[in-house]
Amino acid sequence: MIFEDKIGVLHNLTDIFYPMNINIEEIRVTKIEDNLSRVELTLKIEDEDYYLFDRLVERIKISMPEFREAKLLEMK
């Protein structure tokens, strides 16, 4: 995910993940421009839910004006 580099972004993300029962297993944040950061997450979910990513991105878009884009990479 790409976000504006602002204080509280990770806190706001965890506030979204918790009620959706999403566990963060790994996180890496990289500054890609002066005001943008890439947040790479490895997430664990209990149930197989094919629409979870879409719902998650929609909640982030609504709740976080710092959000710019997201891409899903599946790990095998």
LOLOZA-846244 format. One record per residue (C-alpha): x, y, z. Coordinates in steps of 0.1 Angstrom, whole numbers, padded with zeros to 4 digits. Layout:
% residues N
{u:X | v:Y | w:Z}
...
This chain:
% residues 76
{u:0000 | v:0000 | w:0000}
{u:0011 | v:0036 | w:-0006}
{u:0004 | v:0063 | w:0019}
{u:0013 | v:0099 | w:0024}
{u:0041 | v:0098 | w:0050}
{u:0023 | v:0111 | w:0081}
{u:0022 | v:0103 | w:0118}
{u:-0004 | v:0078 | w:0128}
{u:-0008 | v:0059 | w:0096}
{u:0002 | v:0025 | w:0111}
{u:-0020 | v:0032 | w:0141}
{u:-0050 | v:0039 | w:0119}
{u:-0043 | v:0007 | w:0099}
{u:-0043 | v:-0014 | w:0130}
{u:-0076 | v:0002 | w:0140}
{u:-0091 | v:-0011 | w:0107}
{u:-0075 | v:-0046 | w:0109}
{u:-0086 | v:-0054 | w:0144}
{u:-0124 | v:-0055 | w:0140}
{u:-0119 | v:-0074 | w:0107}
{u:-0099 | v:-0101 | w:0126}
{u:-0068 | v:-0096 | w:0105}
{u:-0034 | v:-0104 | w:0121}
{u:-0002 | v:-0087 | w:0109}
{u:0026 | v:-0112 | w:0107}
{u:0052 | v:-0090 | w:0090}
{u:0054 | v:-0053 | w:0082}
{u:0080 | v:-0033 | w:0062}
{u:0078 | v:0004 | w:0056}
{u:0099 | v:0021 | w:0029}
{u:0101 | v:0058 | w:0020}
{u:0096 | v:0060 | w:-0018}
{u:0094 | v:0098 | w:-0022}
{u:0097 | v:0128 | w:0001}
{u:0061 | v:0125 | w:0012}
{u:0051 | v:0089 | w:0003}
{u:0058 | v:0056 | w:0019}
{u:0052 | v:0020 | w:0009}
{u:0038 | v:-0002 | w:0036}
{u:0042 | v:-0039 | w:0028}
{u:0022 | v:-0063 | w:0050}
{u:0020 | v:-0100 | w:0054}
{u:-0014 | v:-0106 | w:0068}
{u:-0030 | v:-0137 | w:0083}
{u:-0068 | v:-0143 | w:0082}
{u:-0086 | v:-0172 | w:0098}
{u:-0113 | v:-0177 | w:0072}
{u:-0109 | v:-0180 | w:0034}
{u:-0127 | v:-0148 | w:0022}
{u:-0121 | v:-0139 | w:-0014}
{u:-0136 | v:-0104 | w:-0010}
{u:-0117 | v:-0094 | w:0022}
{u:-0090 | v:-0075 | w:0003}
{u:-0116 | v:-0054 | w:-0015}
{u:-0135 | v:-0047 | w:0017}
{u:-0102 | v:-0038 | w:0035}
{u:-0091 | v:-0014 | w:0008}
{u:-0126 | v:0002 | w:0007}
{u:-0125 | v:0008 | w:0045}
{u:-0090 | v:0022 | w:0042}
{u:-0101 | v:0046 | w:0014}
{u:-0130 | v:0058 | w:0035}
{u:-0111 | v:0061 | w:0068}
{u:-0077 | v:0073 | w:0058}
{u:-0072 | v:0104 | w:0035}
{u:-0034 | v:0095 | w:0034}
{u:-0041 | v:0064 | w:0014}
{u:-0030 | v:0064 | w:-0023}
{u:-0031 | v:0029 | w:-0037}
{u:-0030 | v:-0009 | w:-0029}
{u:-0019 | v:-0040 | w:-0046}
{u:-0025 | v:-0076 | w:-0035}
{u:0003 | v:-0101 | w:-0039}
{u:-0006 | v:-0136 | w:-0029}
{u:0020 | v:-0158 | w:-0012}
{u:0019 | v:-0195 | w:-0018}
